[in-house]
Amino acid sequence: MERNKLARQIIDTCLEMTRLGLNQGTAGNVSVRYQDGMLITPTGIPYEKLTESHIVFIDGNGKHEEGKLPSSE
């Protein structure tokens, strides 16, 4: 699956978790395996404000995209 579609699914999952009262504010994270690493929600951005471009890729060595901060958890 392409990255933007996975990022959209991550955001939709975050919003559903909030709607169900499972998470609040910027607590927690959602991630999915992608290529040789994973896509994960960023730190400090409320789910309601997330866009596909906010989702962070972390490679198999733990390095993340420059200028983006992955979840601190």
C-alpha positions as CSV (number, residue, x, y, z in Angstrom):
1,M,0.0,0.0,0.0
2,E,1.3,3.5,-0.7
3,R,2.5,5.7,2.1
4,N,-0.2,8.4,1.9
5,K,-3.0,5.8,2.1
6,L,-1.3,4.2,5.2
7,A,-0.9,7.6,6.7
8,R,-4.6,8.4,6.2
9,Q,-5.5,5.1,7.9
10,I,-3.3,5.9,10.8
11,I,-5.0,9.3,11.2
12,D,-8.5,7.7,10.8
13,T,-7.5,5.2,13.6
14,C,-6.3,8.0,15.8
15,L,-9.6,9.9,15.4
16,E,-11.7,6.8,16.0
17,M,-9.7,6.1,19.2
18,T,-10.4,9.7,20.4
19,R,-14.1,9.4,19.5
20,L,-14.3,6.2,21.5
21,G,-12.6,7.8,24.5
22,L,-9.6,5.5,24.3
23,N,-7.1,8.4,24.0
24,Q,-6.9,12.1,24.7
25,G,-4.9,15.0,23.4
26,T,-1.4,14.0,22.3
27,A,-1.1,10.9,24.5
28,G,-0.3,7.5,22.9
29,N,0.6,6.7,19.4
30,V,-0.4,4.6,16.3
31,S,2.1,2.9,14.0
32,V,2.2,0.5,11.1
33,R,5.0,-1.4,9.5
34,Y,6.1,0.1,6.2
35,Q,8.9,-1.0,3.9
36,D,12.0,-1.6,6.0
37,G,10.6,0.4,9.0
38,M,7.4,1.9,10.2
39,L,5.1,4.9,10.0
40,I,4.2,6.5,13.3
41,T,2.3,9.4,14.7
42,P,4.4,12.4,15.6
43,T,5.0,13.8,19.1
44,G,3.0,16.8,20.3
45,I,0.4,17.2,17.5
46,P,-3.3,16.6,18.5
47,Y,-4.9,13.9,16.4
48,E,-7.5,16.4,15.1
49,K,-4.7,18.5,13.5
50,L,-2.8,15.6,11.9
51,T,-2.3,15.4,8.1
52,E,-0.6,12.8,6.1
53,S,2.5,14.9,5.9
54,H,2.9,14.8,9.7
55,I,3.2,11.0,9.9
56,V,6.9,10.0,10.4
57,F,8.8,7.2,8.8
58,I,11.4,5.5,11.0
59,D,13.8,3.0,9.3
60,G,14.9,-0.3,10.6
61,N,17.8,1.3,12.4
62,G,15.6,3.8,14.3
63,K,16.5,6.8,12.2
64,H,13.6,9.1,11.4
65,E,12.9,11.7,8.7
66,E,14.7,15.0,9.2
67,G,12.5,17.7,10.6
68,K,9.9,15.4,12.0
69,L,9.7,14.0,15.6
70,P,8.2,10.6,16.0
71,S,6.1,9.7,19.1
72,S,8.2,10.0,22.2
73,E,6.9,6.7,23.6
